[in-house]
């Protein structure tokens, strides 16, 4: 059976959920089935991270938002490398990757949808522009992967036929959580926190959709009653200055640490007492999964794909979005009921190992690739799929 050559196209200018998704997927792929390469539209930071993980990655940098010369450069690379499938992630990469694939004569284009555009762009002009760009080139995609059932429903509501969408949950590489607890204490020690200090964290890019302000407001309420808790804001992003100013305004700067970007989240996770995911929307909720994988209790909002990961009262707690009081109650309950929290975390870890592994994600993706390639061959028997032998 032919080994498929698949090119993933992504912005790569940050290390968020989509980048972590590709990292987990590519490293779990069977190299005898699929040969993976990654093209980033920005050189840093993902190219370096991907290469360190053993993935063939390179960048074709966009000089500006309207730099469409990149399409012909990518087309040339696709032809040179004899790519079978182009797999795109994110609005800009979707446009560039889809056009380049069409120009190169690639029959199969796959797009993974990680989130809702309406939530990704709070600025009205940016939101409308990106939604227009996405819909204008959407017809060039052969098949869509939704990372949750919630996203699949949203795509169907937008007019994409259900038959063109496959739900494939995100998965973690087993080495991330097998024995991860053995490193507990290392990050905490380096950061200067005592073993007895309770660490409650939010992990993700600093973007309005992630709900950081609700996390900080809940922190302020909790700190009125107890001082044994320290709150961590882990990640980088455009909201950094505004969130730090909001923290000062709340008067809790001494009890909140902005860590900045952390490249190895698996090192930090075991040192947390509680992870909070207060998002206004989540396509999936990979950060929640990472915490669950190392046995850290989770309080998350009941939006998007999160209820498909966290079962309320069994593997974590779910609270309404944009509800400071509800979020505060959820955090306080977990802190006040440590035994129940530990039991939920243990149940959550078992669910991750059973249902949300990178190998399961990779096998389903490999099967989809094969099916789509076979369909493309049947549609166009005279295409380059024909074996000259």
ZAVO-159099 format. One record per residue (C-alpha): residue number from 1; x, y, z; chain; residue in three letters. Coordinates in steps of 0.2 Angstrom, whole numbers, plus 2048, in hexadecimal, padded with zeros to 3 digits. Example, Ala and Ser with C-alpha at 12.3 -4.5 7.8 and 13.67 -1.06 7.14 Angstrom:
<recs>
+-----+-----+-----+-----+--------+--------+
| num |   x |   y |   z | chaine | residu |
+-----+-----+-----+-----+--------+--------+
|   1 | 83E | 7EA | 827 |      A |    ALA |
|   2 | 844 | 7FB | 824 |      A |    SER |
+-----+-----+-----+-----+--------+--------+
</recs>
This chain:
<recs>
+-----+-----+-----+-----+--------+--------+
| num |   x |   y |   z | chaine | residu |
+-----+-----+-----+-----+--------+--------+
|   1 | 800 | 800 | 800 |      A |    UNK |
|   2 | 807 | 811 | 7FB |      A |    UNK |
|   3 | 80D | 81C | 809 |      A |    UNK |
|   4 | 803 | 82D | 808 |      A |    UNK |
|   5 | 80C | 83D | 808 |      A |    UNK |
|   6 | 802 | 84A | 812 |      A |    UNK |
|   7 | 807 | 85C | 814 |      A |    UNK |
|   8 | 7FF | 865 | 822 |      A |    UNK |
|   9 | 7FE | 878 | 820 |      A |    UNK |
|  10 | 7FC | 883 | 82F |      A |    UNK |
|  11 | 800 | 895 | 834 |      A |    UNK |
|  12 | 80C | 88F | 842 |      A |    UNK |
|  13 | 80F | 8A1 | 849 |      A |    UNK |
|  14 | 809 | 89A | 85A |      A |    UNK |
|  15 | 809 | 88A | 863 |      A |    UNK |
|  16 | 7F6 | 888 | 867 |      A |    UNK |
|  17 | 7EA | 87A | 866 |      A |    UNK |
|  18 | 7EB | 877 | 853 |      A |    UNK |
|  19 | 7FE | 876 | 854 |      A |    UNK |
|  20 | 7FE | 86A | 862 |      A |    UNK |
|  21 | 7F1 | 860 | 858 |      A |    UNK |
|  22 | 7FD | 85E | 84A |      A |    UNK |
|  23 | 80B | 859 | 855 |      A |    UNK |
|  24 | 801 | 84C | 85D |      A |    UNK |
|  25 | 7FA | 845 | 84D |      A |    UNK |
|  26 | 80A | 845 | 843 |      A |    UNK |
|  27 | 814 | 83C | 850 |      A |    UNK |
|  28 | 807 | 82F | 852 |      A |    UNK |
|  29 | 805 | 82C | 83F |      A |    UNK |
|  30 | 80B | 81B | 838 |      A |    UNK |
|  31 | 81A | 820 | 82D |      A |    UNK |
|  32 | 817 | 811 | 822 |      A |    UNK |
|  33 | 805 | 818 | 81F |      A |    UNK |
|  34 | 808 | 82B | 81F |      A |    UNK |
|  35 | 817 | 836 | 81C |      A |    UNK |
|  36 | 813 | 846 | 824 |      A |    UNK |
|  37 | 81B | 857 | 821 |      A |    UNK |
|  38 | 816 | 868 | 828 |      A |    UNK |
|  39 | 816 | 879 | 81F |      A |    UNK |
|  40 | 814 | 889 | 82A |      A |    UNK |
|  41 | 810 | 89A | 824 |      A |    UNK |
|  42 | 81B | 8A2 | 833 |      A |    UNK |
|  43 | 82C | 89C | 837 |      A |    UNK |
|  44 | 82A | 89C | 84A |      A |    UNK |
|  45 | 826 | 893 | 856 |      A |    UNK |
|  46 | 81E | 884 | 84E |      A |    UNK |
|  47 | 82B | 87F | 841 |      A |    UNK |
|  48 | 838 | 87D | 84F |      A |    UNK |
|  49 | 82D | 873 | 85B |      A |    UNK |
|  50 | 827 | 868 | 84D |      A |    UNK |
|  51 | 839 | 864 | 847 |      A |    UNK |
|  52 | 83E | 860 | 859 |      A |    UNK |
|  53 | 830 | 853 | 859 |      A |    UNK |
|  54 | 837 | 84B | 84A |      A |    UNK |
|  55 | 82B | 852 | 83D |      A |    UNK |
|  56 | 831 | 859 | 82D |      A |    UNK |
|  57 | 82B | 86B | 82E |      A |    UNK |
|  58 | 830 | 87B | 824 |      A |    UNK |
|  59 | 829 | 88C | 822 |      A |    UNK |
|  60 | 824 | 897 | 812 |      A |    UNK |
|  61 | 822 | 8A7 | 81B |      A |    UNK |
|  62 | 814 | 8B3 | 817 |      A |    UNK |
|  63 | 81B | 8C5 | 816 |      A |    UNK |
|  64 | 80A | 8CC | 819 |      A |    UNK |
|  65 | 7F8 | 8C7 | 819 |      A |    UNK |
|  66 | 7F6 | 8CA | 806 |      A |    UNK |
|  67 | 806 | 8C1 | 801 |      A |    UNK |
|  68 | 7FE | 8B5 | 7F5 |      A |    UNK |
|  69 | 80E | 8B1 | 7ED |      A |    UNK |
|  70 | 810 | 8A4 | 7FA |      A |    UNK |
|  71 | 802 | 899 | 7F1 |      A |    UNK |
|  72 | 80E | 896 | 7E2 |      A |    UNK |
|  73 | 81C | 892 | 7EE |      A |    UNK |
|  74 | 812 | 885 | 7F7 |      A |    UNK |
|  75 | 80B | 87E | 7E7 |      A |    UNK |
|  76 | 81D | 87C | 7E0 |      A |    UNK |
|  77 | 821 | 873 | 7F1 |      A |    UNK |
|  78 | 812 | 868 | 7EF |      A |    UNK |
|  79 | 816 | 862 | 7DE |      A |    UNK |
|  80 | 829 | 860 | 7E2 |      A |    UNK |
|  81 | 825 | 855 | 7F1 |      A |    UNK |
|  82 | 817 | 84B | 7E8 |      A |    UNK |
|  83 | 80A | 84F | 7F6 |      A |    UNK |
|  84 | 7FB | 844 | 7F5 |      A |    UNK |
|  85 | 7F0 | 84D | 802 |      A |    UNK |
|  86 | 7F1 | 85F | 808 |      A |    UNK |
|  87 | 7EA | 861 | 81A |      A |    UNK |
|  88 | 7E6 | 873 | 820 |      A |    UNK |
|  89 | 7E4 | 87B | 831 |      A |    UNK |
|  90 | 7DE | 88D | 834 |      A |    UNK |
|  91 | 7D6 | 89B | 829 |      A |    UNK |
|  92 | 7E6 | 8A1 | 820 |      A |    UNK |
|  93 | 7EE | 890 | 81E |      A |    UNK |
|  94 | 7DD | 88A | 817 |      A |    UNK |
|  95 | 7DD | 897 | 80A |      A |    UNK |
|  96 | 7EF | 895 | 805 |      A |    UNK |
|  97 | 7EF | 882 | 806 |      A |    UNK |
|  98 | 7DF | 87F | 7FD |      A |    UNK |
|  99 | 7E4 | 88A | 7EE |      A |    UNK |
| 100 | 7F6 | 883 | 7ED |      A |    UNK |
| 101 | 7EF | 871 | 7ED |      A |    UNK |
| 102 | 7E3 | 875 | 7DF |      A |    UNK |
| 103 | 7F0 | 87D | 7D5 |      A |    UNK |
| 104 | 7FC | 86E | 7D8 |      A |    UNK |
| 105 | 7EE | 862 | 7D3 |      A |    UNK |
| 106 | 7EC | 85A | 7E4 |      A |    UNK |
| 107 | 7DC | 850 | 7E4 |      A |    UNK |
| 108 | 7D9 | 850 | 7F7 |      A |    UNK |
| 109 | 7D9 | 85E | 803 |      A |    UNK |
| 110 | 7D4 | 85C | 815 |      A |    UNK |
| 111 | 7D0 | 86A | 821 |      A |    UNK |
| 112 | 7D0 | 867 | 834 |      A |    UNK |
| 113 | 7C4 | 874 | 83D |      A |    UNK |
| 114 | 7CB | 877 | 84E |      A |    UNK |
| 115 | 7BF | 886 | 853 |      A |    UNK |
| 116 | 7B2 | 892 | 84E |      A |    UNK |
| 117 | 7B7 | 8A1 | 844 |      A |    UNK |
| 118 | 7AA | 8AC | 84D |      A |    UNK |
| 119 | 7B3 | 8A9 | 85D |      A |    UNK |
| 120 | 7C4 | 8AA | 857 |      A |    UNK |
| 121 | 7C3 | 8BC | 851 |      A |    UNK |
| 122 | 7BB | 8C8 | 85E |      A |    UNK |
| 123 | 7BE | 8D7 | 852 |      A |    UNK |
| 124 | 7AF | 8D8 | 846 |      A |    UNK |
| 125 | 7B9 | 8DD | 837 |      A |    UNK |
| 126 | 7C5 | 8CF | 839 |      A |    UNK |
| 127 | 7B7 | 8C3 | 83D |      A |    UNK |
| 128 | 7AE | 8C7 | 82D |      A |    UNK |
| 129 | 7BD | 8C7 | 822 |      A |    UNK |
| 130 | 7C3 | 8B6 | 828 |      A |    UNK |
| 131 | 7B2 | 8AE | 827 |      A |    UNK |
| 132 | 7B1 | 8B5 | 815 |      A |    UNK |
| 133 | 7C2 | 8AE | 810 |      A |    UNK |
| 134 | 7BE | 89D | 818 |      A |    UNK |
| 135 | 7AE | 89B | 80F |      A |    UNK |
| 136 | 7B5 | 8A1 | 7FF |      A |    UNK |
| 137 | 7C1 | 893 | 7FE |      A |    UNK |
| 138 | 7B8 | 886 | 808 |      A |    UNK |
| 139 | 7B2 | 87D | 7F8 |      A |    UNK |
| 140 | 7C4 | 878 | 7F4 |      A |    UNK |
| 141 | 7C4 | 86C | 803 |      A |    UNK |
| 142 | 7C0 | 85A | 800 |      A |    UNK |
| 143 | 7BC | 856 | 812 |      A |    UNK |
| 144 | 7BB | 85E | 823 |      A |    UNK |
| 145 | 7C1 | 857 | 833 |      A |    UNK |
| 146 | 7B8 | 85E | 843 |      A |    UNK |
| 147 | 7C1 | 85B | 853 |      A |    UNK |
| 148 | 7B0 | 85A | 85C |      A |    UNK |
| 149 | 79E | 856 | 859 |      A |    UNK |
| 150 | 79A | 868 | 85F |      A |    UNK |
| 151 | 7A5 | 86E | 850 |      A |    UNK |
| 152 | 79D | 862 | 844 |      A |    UNK |
| 153 | 78B | 869 | 848 |      A |    UNK |
| 154 | 792 | 87B | 846 |      A |    UNK |
| 155 | 799 | 877 | 835 |      A |    UNK |
| 156 | 789 | 86E | 82F |      A |    UNK |
| 157 | 77F | 87E | 835 |      A |    UNK |
| 158 | 78B | 888 | 82A |      A |    UNK |
| 159 | 786 | 87E | 81B |      A |    UNK |
| 160 | 794 | 870 | 819 |      A |    UNK |
| 161 | 78C | 85F | 815 |      A |    UNK |
| 162 | 78D | 853 | 824 |      A |    UNK |
| 163 | 794 | 846 | 818 |      A |    UNK |
| 164 | 7A3 | 851 | 815 |      A |    UNK |
| 165 | 7A7 | 852 | 828 |      A |    UNK |
| 166 | 7B0 | 845 | 833 |      A |    UNK |
| 167 | 7B1 | 847 | 846 |      A |    UNK |
| 168 | 7C2 | 842 | 84C |      A |    UNK |
| 169 | 7C6 | 846 | 85E |      A |    UNK |
| 170 | 7D7 | 84E | 863 |      A |    UNK |
| 171 | 7E3 | 841 | 86B |      A |    UNK |
| 172 | 7F2 | 842 | 876 |      A |    UNK |
| 173 | 802 | 839 | 873 |      A |    UNK |
| 174 | 803 | 82B | 880 |      A |    UNK |
| 175 | 815 | 831 | 885 |      A |    UNK |
| 176 | 80E | 841 | 88B |      A |    UNK |
| 177 | 804 | 839 | 899 |      A |    UNK |
| 178 | 80C | 828 | 89C |      A |    UNK |
| 179 | 816 | 82B | 8AB |      A |    UNK |
| 180 | 814 | 83E | 8AA |      A |    UNK |
| 181 | 810 | 83F | 8BC |      A |    UNK |
| 182 | 822 | 839 | 8C0 |      A |    UNK |
| 183 | 828 | 84B | 8BC |      A |    UNK |
| 184 | 81C | 853 | 8C8 |      A |    UNK |
| 185 | 825 | 861 | 8D2 |      A |    UNK |
| 186 | 832 | 866 | 8C5 |      A |    UNK |
| 187 | 829 | 874 | 8BD |      A |    UNK |
| 188 | 822 | 87A | 8CE |      A |    UNK |
| 189 | 833 | 87A | 8D6 |      A |    UNK |
| 190 | 83B | 883 | 8C7 |      A |    UNK |
| 191 | 82D | 890 | 8C8 |      A |    UNK |
| 192 | 830 | 892 | 8DB |      A |    UNK |
| 193 | 81F | 88C | 8E2 |      A |    UNK |
| 194 | 81F | 881 | 8F2 |      A |    UNK |
| 195 | 818 | 870 | 8F1 |      A |    UNK |
| 196 | 809 | 875 | 8FC |      A |    UNK |
| 197 | 804 | 884 | 8F1 |      A |    UNK |
| 198 | 7F4 | 880 | 8E7 |      A |    UNK |
| 199 | 7F6 | 885 | 8D5 |      A |    UNK |
| 200 | 7E7 | 888 | 8CA |      A |    UNK |
| 201 | 7EA | 88C | 8B8 |      A |    UNK |
| 202 | 7E3 | 891 | 8A7 |      A |    UNK |
| 203 | 7EE | 88B | 899 |      A |    UNK |
| 204 | 7EB | 892 | 887 |      A |    UNK |
| 205 | 7EF | 8A0 | 87C |      A |    UNK |
| 206 | 7EA | 8B1 | 883 |      A |    UNK |
| 207 | 7DB | 8B5 | 878 |      A |    UNK |
| 208 | 7C9 | 8BB | 87D |      A |    UNK |
| 209 | 7C1 | 8AB | 878 |      A |    UNK |
| 210 | 7CB | 8A1 | 886 |      A |    UNK |
| 211 | 7C2 | 8AA | 894 |      A |    UNK |
| 212 | 7D1 | 8B0 | 89E |      A |    UNK |
| 213 | 7C7 | 8BF | 8A5 |      A |    UNK |
| 214 | 7BB | 8B3 | 8AD |      A |    UNK |
| 215 | 7C9 | 8A9 | 8B4 |      A |    UNK |
| 216 | 7D1 | 8B8 | 8BC |      A |    UNK |
| 217 | 7C1 | 8BF | 8C3 |      A |    UNK |
| 218 | 7BE | 8AE | 8CB |      A |    UNK |
| 219 | 7CF | 8AE | 8D2 |      A |    UNK |
| 220 | 7CC | 8BF | 8DA |      A |    UNK |
| 221 | 7BC | 8B8 | 8E2 |      A |    UNK |
| 222 | 7C5 | 8A9 | 8E9 |      A |    UNK |
| 223 | 7D4 | 8B2 | 8EF |      A |    UNK |
| 224 | 7C8 | 8BC | 8FB |      A |    UNK |
| 225 | 7C6 | 8AC | 905 |      A |    UNK |
| 226 | 7D6 | 8A3 | 903 |      A |    UNK |
| 227 | 7E8 | 8A7 | 900 |      A |    UNK |
| 228 | 7EF | 895 | 8FE |      A |    UNK |
| 229 | 7EB | 896 | 8EB |      A |    UNK |
| 230 | 7F6 | 89D | 8DD |      A |    UNK |
| 231 | 7EF | 89F | 8CC |      A |    UNK |
| 232 | 7F9 | 89D | 8BC |      A |    UNK |
| 233 | 7F5 | 8A4 | 8AA |      A |    UNK |
| 234 | 7FF | 899 | 89F |      A |    UNK |
| 235 | 802 | 89E | 88D |      A |    UNK |
| 236 | 805 | 8AD | 881 |      A |    UNK |
| 237 | 7FA | 8B8 | 876 |      A |    UNK |
| 238 | 7F3 | 8C8 | 871 |      A |    UNK |
| 239 | 7E9 | 8CB | 882 |      A |    UNK |
| 240 | 7F9 | 8CA | 88D |      A |    UNK |
| 241 | 7FA | 8DD | 891 |      A |    UNK |
| 242 | 7E8 | 8DF | 894 |      A |    UNK |
| 243 | 7E6 | 8D0 | 89F |      A |    UNK |
| 244 | 7F5 | 8D5 | 8A9 |      A |    UNK |
| 245 | 7ED | 8E6 | 8AC |      A |    UNK |
| 246 | 7DD | 8DE | 8B0 |      A |    UNK |
| 247 | 7E6 | 8D3 | 8BD |      A |    UNK |
| 248 | 7ED | 8E3 | 8C5 |      A |    UNK |
| 249 | 7DC | 8EB | 8C5 |      A |    UNK |
| 250 | 7D5 | 8DD | 8CF |      A |    UNK |
| 251 | 7E3 | 8DE | 8DB |      A |    UNK |
| 252 | 7E9 | 8CC | 8DA |      A |    UNK |
| 253 | 7FA | 8CE | 8D1 |      A |    UNK |
| 254 | 803 | 8C6 | 8DF |      A |    UNK |
| 255 | 7F9 | 8B7 | 8DE |      A |    UNK |
| 256 | 7F9 | 8B5 | 8CB |      A |    UNK |
| 257 | 808 | 8B0 | 8C0 |      A |    UNK |
| 258 | 808 | 8B2 | 8AD |      A |    UNK |
| 259 | 814 | 8A5 | 8A8 |      A |    UNK |
| 260 | 815 | 8A9 | 895 |      A |    UNK |
| 261 | 816 | 89C | 888 |      A |    UNK |
| 262 | 81B | 88A | 88F |      A |    UNK |
| 263 | 821 | 87F | 881 |      A |    UNK |
| 264 | 820 | 86F | 88C |      A |    UNK |
| 265 | 80E | 86F | 893 |      A |    UNK |
| 266 | 810 | 85D | 899 |      A |    UNK |
| 267 | 81E | 862 | 8A5 |      A |    UNK |
| 268 | 813 | 870 | 8AD |      A |    UNK |
| 269 | 802 | 866 | 8AE |      A |    UNK |
| 270 | 807 | 859 | 8BB |      A |    UNK |
| 271 | 80B | 868 | 8C7 |      A |    UNK |
| 272 | 7F9 | 86F | 8C6 |      A |    UNK |
| 273 | 7EC | 86C | 8D3 |      A |    UNK |
| 274 | 7DE | 872 | 8C7 |      A |    UNK |
| 275 | 7DC | 877 | 8B5 |      A |    UNK |
| 276 | 7CF | 884 | 8B0 |      A |    UNK |
| 277 | 7C8 | 885 | 89E |      A |    UNK |
| 278 | 7BC | 894 | 89F |      A |    UNK |
| 279 | 7BB | 896 | 88C |      A |    UNK |
| 280 | 7AC | 89E | 883 |      A |    UNK |
| 281 | 7AE | 891 | 876 |      A |    UNK |
| 282 | 7B9 | 882 | 873 |      A |    UNK |
| 283 | 7BA | 878 | 863 |      A |    UNK |
| 284 | 7C1 | 869 | 86D |      A |    UNK |
| 285 | 7CA | 86E | 87D |      A |    UNK |
| 286 | 7DB | 866 | 87B |      A |    UNK |
| 287 | 7E2 | 86F | 88B |      A |    UNK |
| 288 | 7D5 | 866 | 895 |      A |    UNK |
| 289 | 7DA | 856 | 88E |      A |    UNK |
| 290 | 7EC | 859 | 892 |      A |    UNK |
| 291 | 7E7 | 85C | 8A4 |      A |    UNK |
| 292 | 7DC | 84D | 8A5 |      A |    UNK |
| 293 | 7EA | 842 | 89E |      A |    UNK |
| 294 | 7F6 | 846 | 8AD |      A |    UNK |
| 295 | 7E8 | 845 | 8BA |      A |    UNK |
| 296 | 7E5 | 857 | 8BD |      A |    UNK |
| 297 | 7D3 | 85C | 8C1 |      A |    UNK |
| 298 | 7CA | 867 | 8B5 |      A |    UNK |
| 299 | 7BC | 874 | 8B6 |      A |    UNK |
| 300 | 7B6 | 879 | 8A4 |      A |    UNK |
| 301 | 7A8 | 883 | 89C |      A |    UNK |
| 302 | 79B | 879 | 894 |      A |    UNK |
| 303 | 79E | 87F | 882 |      A |    UNK |
| 304 | 7A3 | 878 | 871 |      A |    UNK |
| 305 | 7AC | 867 | 873 |      A |    UNK |
| 306 | 7B0 | 868 | 885 |      A |    UNK |
| 307 | 7A0 | 85E | 88B |      A |    UNK |
| 308 | 7A6 | 850 | 87F |      A |    UNK |
| 309 | 7B6 | 84F | 889 |      A |    UNK |
| 310 | 7B1 | 854 | 89B |      A |    UNK |
| 311 | 7A2 | 84B | 8A3 |      A |    UNK |
| 312 | 79B | 856 | 8B1 |      A |    UNK |
| 313 | 79D | 84E | 8C2 |      A |    UNK |
| 314 | 7A6 | 83F | 8BB |      A |    UNK |
| 315 | 7B6 | 845 | 8B3 |      A |    UNK |
| 316 | 7B6 | 857 | 8B7 |      A |    UNK |
| 317 | 7AA | 866 | 8BA |      A |    UNK |
| 318 | 7A1 | 870 | 8AC |      A |    UNK |
| 319 | 79B | 881 | 8AF |      A |    UNK |
| 320 | 791 | 88E | 8A4 |      A |    UNK |
| 321 | 79C | 899 | 899 |      A |    UNK |
| 322 | 79E | 8AC | 89E |      A |    UNK |
| 323 | 798 | 8A8 | 8AF |      A |    UNK |
| 324 | 7A4 | 8AF | 8BC |      A |    UNK |
| 325 | 79A | 8A9 | 8CB |      A |    UNK |
| 326 | 798 | 897 | 8C4 |      A |    UNK |
| 327 | 7AA | 896 | 8C0 |      A |    UNK |
| 328 | 7AF | 89C | 8D1 |      A |    UNK |
| 329 | 7A3 | 88E | 8D9 |      A |    UNK |
| 330 | 7AB | 881 | 8CE |      A |    UNK |
| 331 | 7BD | 885 | 8D3 |      A |    UNK |
| 332 | 7B8 | 887 | 8E5 |      A |    UNK |
| 333 | 7AF | 876 | 8E5 |      A |    UNK |
| 334 | 7BE | 86D | 8DE |      A |    UNK |
| 335 | 7CA | 875 | 8EB |      A |    UNK |
| 336 | 7BE | 871 | 8F9 |      A |    UNK |
| 337 | 7BC | 85F | 8F4 |      A |    UNK |
| 338 | 7CD | 859 | 8F0 |      A |    UNK |
| 339 | 7C9 | 846 | 8F1 |      A |    UNK |
| 340 | 7BB | 848 | 8E5 |      A |    UNK |
| 341 | 7C6 | 852 | 8DA |      A |    UNK |
| 342 | 7D3 | 844 | 8DA |      A |    UNK |
| 343 | 7C6 | 837 | 8D6 |      A |    UNK |
| 344 | 7BF | 841 | 8C7 |      A |    UNK |
| 345 | 7D1 | 844 | 8C1 |      A |    UNK |
| 346 | 7D4 | 831 | 8C2 |      A |    UNK |
| 347 | 7C5 | 82D | 8B8 |      A |    UNK |
| 348 | 7C9 | 83B | 8AB |      A |    UNK |
| 349 | 7DA | 833 | 8A8 |      A |    UNK |
| 350 | 7D3 | 822 | 8A5 |      A |    UNK |
| 351 | 7C7 | 82A | 898 |      A |    UNK |
| 352 | 7D6 | 833 | 88F |      A |    UNK |
| 353 | 7E0 | 822 | 88E |      A |    UNK |
| 354 | 7D0 | 819 | 887 |      A |    UNK |
| 355 | 7C9 | 826 | 87B |      A |    UNK |
| 356 | 7D5 | 835 | 877 |      A |    UNK |
| 357 | 7E5 | 82E | 872 |      A |    UNK |
| 358 | 7F0 | 834 | 864 |      A |    UNK |
| 359 | 7F1 | 823 | 85D |      A |    UNK |
| 360 | 7DE | 822 | 85B |      A |    UNK |
| 361 | 7DE | 833 | 853 |      A |    UNK |
| 362 | 7EB | 82E | 847 |      A |    UNK |
| 363 | 7E3 | 81D | 842 |      A |    UNK |
| 364 | 7D3 | 826 | 83E |      A |    UNK |
| 365 | 7DB | 834 | 834 |      A |    UNK |
| 366 | 7E6 | 827 | 82A |      A |    UNK |
| 367 | 7D5 | 81D | 826 |      A |    UNK |
| 368 | 7CD | 82D | 820 |      A |    UNK |
| 369 | 7DC | 832 | 815 |      A |    UNK |
| 370 | 7DB | 821 | 80D |      A |    UNK |
| 371 | 7C9 | 822 | 80A |      A |    UNK |
| 372 | 7CA | 833 | 803 |      A |    UNK |
| 373 | 7D8 | 82E | 7F7 |      A |    UNK |
| 374 | 7CE | 81F | 7F1 |      A |    UNK |
| 375 | 7C0 | 82A | 7EE |      A |    UNK |
| 376 | 7CB | 837 | 7E4 |      A |    UNK |
| 377 | 7D2 | 828 | 7DA |      A |    UNK |
| 378 | 7C0 | 822 | 7D5 |      A |    UNK |
| 379 | 7BB | 834 | 7D1 |      A |    UNK |
| 380 | 7CA | 836 | 7C5 |      A |    UNK |
| 381 | 7D1 | 826 | 7BF |      A |    UNK |
| 382 | 7DC | 82F | 7B3 |      A |    UNK |
| 383 | 7E4 | 839 | 7C1 |      A |    UNK |
| 384 | 7F6 | 838 | 7C8 |      A |    UNK |
| 385 | 7EF | 82A | 7D4 |      A |    UNK |
| 386 | 7F1 | 81E | 7C6 |      A |    UNK |
| 387 | 800 | 813 | 7C8 |      A |    UNK |
| 388 | 80A | 813 | 7B8 |      A |    UNK |
| 389 | 810 | 801 | 7BC |      A |    UNK |
+-----+-----+-----+-----+--------+--------+
</recs>
